Amino acid sequence: MALLATLKFGEFSLPNFEFEVGGMDYGFKIHDILGMDFLIGSGAIINLNTMPIQFEL
């Protein structure tokens, strides 16, 4: 586990964000995974039909 002073995603940022880095093999390429702690903390809204992510700033 590591701590970032600030995690920025586009124009949104979360201070003091804990994260983990590890390898996972799902049989296809995955660039990044956003965890529920980030999605909830950022107020993310994901349209599952078109896949954009919006944030409640």
CNS distance restraints for C-alpha pairs under 8 A (distance, minus, plus):
assign (resid   1 and name CA) (resid  18 and name CA) 6.55 0.50 0.50
assign (resid   1 and name CA) (resid  19 and name CA) 5.65 0.50 0.50
assign (resid   1 and name CA) (resid  20 and name CA) 4.90 0.50 0.50
assign (resid   1 and name CA) (resid  21 and name CA) 7.74 0.50 0.50
assign (resid   2 and name CA) (resid  18 and name CA) 5.50 0.50 0.50
assign (resid   2 and name CA) (resid  19 and name CA) 5.44 0.50 0.50
assign (resid   2 and name CA) (resid  20 and name CA) 6.31 0.50 0.50
assign (resid   3 and name CA) (resid  16 and name CA) 6.26 0.50 0.50
assign (resid   3 and name CA) (resid  17 and name CA) 5.58 0.50 0.50
assign (resid   3 and name CA) (resid  18 and name CA) 4.40 0.50 0.50
assign (resid   3 and name CA) (resid  19 and name CA) 6.36 0.50 0.50
assign (resid   4 and name CA) (resid  15 and name CA) 7.44 0.50 0.50
assign (resid   4 and name CA) (resid  16 and name CA) 5.53 0.50 0.50
assign (resid   4 and name CA) (resid  17 and name CA) 5.16 0.50 0.50
assign (resid   4 and name CA) (resid  18 and name CA) 6.28 0.50 0.50
assign (resid   4 and name CA) (resid  19 and name CA) 7.67 0.50 0.50
assign (resid   5 and name CA) (resid  15 and name CA) 5.66 0.50 0.50
assign (resid   5 and name CA) (resid  16 and name CA) 4.66 0.50 0.50
assign (resid   5 and name CA) (resid  17 and name CA) 6.62 0.50 0.50
assign (resid   6 and name CA) (resid  13 and name CA) 6.39 0.50 0.50
assign (resid   6 and name CA) (resid  14 and name CA) 5.56 0.50 0.50
assign (resid   6 and name CA) (resid  15 and name CA) 4.26 0.50 0.50
assign (resid   6 and name CA) (resid  16 and name CA) 5.67 0.50 0.50
assign (resid   6 and name CA) (resid  17 and name CA) 6.38 0.50 0.50
assign (resid   7 and name CA) (resid  13 and name CA) 5.36 0.50 0.50
assign (resid   7 and name CA) (resid  14 and name CA) 5.18 0.50 0.50
assign (resid   7 and name CA) (resid  15 and name CA) 6.35 0.50 0.50
assign (resid   7 and name CA) (resid  16 and name CA) 7.66 0.50 0.50
assign (resid   7 and name CA) (resid  17 and name CA) 6.26 0.50 0.50
assign (resid   8 and name CA) (resid  12 and name CA) 5.69 0.50 0.50
assign (resid   8 and name CA) (resid  13 and name CA) 4.22 0.50 0.50
assign (resid   8 and name CA) (resid  14 and name CA) 6.60 0.50 0.50
assign (resid   9 and name CA) (resid  13 and name CA) 6.12 0.50 0.50
assign (resid  12 and name CA) (resid  42 and name CA) 7.55 0.50 0.50
assign (resid  12 and name CA) (resid  55 and name CA) 7.16 0.50 0.50
assign (resid  12 and name CA) (resid  57 and name CA) 6.97 0.50 0.50
assign (resid  13 and name CA) (resid  42 and name CA) 7.77 0.50 0.50
assign (resid  14 and name CA) (resid  41 and name CA) 7.58 0.50 0.50
assign (resid  14 and name CA) (resid  42 and name CA) 7.02 0.50 0.50
assign (resid  34 and name CA) (resid  38 and name CA) 6.46 0.50 0.50
assign (resid  34 and name CA) (resid  39 and name CA) 6.85 0.50 0.50
assign (resid  35 and name CA) (resid  39 and name CA) 6.32 0.50 0.50
assign (resid  36 and name CA) (resid  40 and name CA) 5.80 0.50 0.50
assign (resid  37 and name CA) (resid  41 and name CA) 5.89 0.50 0.50
assign (resid  38 and name CA) (resid  42 and name CA) 5.91 0.50 0.50
assign (resid  39 and name CA) (resid  43 and name CA) 6.13 0.50 0.50
assign (resid  39 and name CA) (resid  44 and name CA) 5.11 0.50 0.50
assign (resid  40 and name CA) (resid  44 and name CA) 6.41 0.50 0.50
assign (resid  42 and name CA) (resid  55 and name CA) 6.32 0.50 0.50
assign (resid  42 and name CA) (resid  56 and name CA) 7.00 0.50 0.50
assign (resid  42 and name CA) (resid  57 and name CA) 7.96 0.50 0.50
assign (resid  43 and name CA) (resid  55 and name CA) 5.60 0.50 0.50
assign (resid  43 and name CA) (resid  56 and name CA) 5.27 0.50 0.50
assign (resid  43 and name CA) (resid  57 and name CA) 7.89 0.50 0.50
assign (resid  44 and name CA) (resid  53 and name CA) 6.40 0.50 0.50
assign (resid  44 and name CA) (resid  54 and name CA) 5.61 0.50 0.50
assign (resid  44 and name CA) (resid  55 and name CA) 4.57 0.50 0.50
assign (resid  44 and name CA) (resid  56 and name CA) 6.55 0.50 0.50
assign (resid  45 and name CA) (resid  53 and name CA) 5.69 0.50 0.50
assign (resid  45 and name CA) (resid  54 and name CA) 5.08 0.50 0.50
assign (resid  45 and name CA) (resid  55 and name CA) 6.17 0.50 0.50
assign (resid  45 and name CA) (resid  56 and name CA) 7.86 0.50 0.50
assign (resid  46 and name CA) (resid  51 and name CA) 6.09 0.50 0.50
assign (resid  46 and name CA) (resid  52 and name CA) 5.88 0.50 0.50
assign (resid  46 and name CA) (resid  53 and name CA) 4.67 0.50 0.50
assign (resid  46 and name CA) (resid  54 and name CA) 6.46 0.50 0.50
assign (resid  47 and name CA) (resid  51 and name CA) 5.08 0.50 0.50
assign (resid  47 and name CA) (resid  52 and name CA) 5.89 0.50 0.50
assign (resid  47 and name CA) (resid  53 and name CA) 6.91 0.50 0.50
assign (resid  48 and name CA) (resid  52 and name CA) 7.84 0.50 0.50
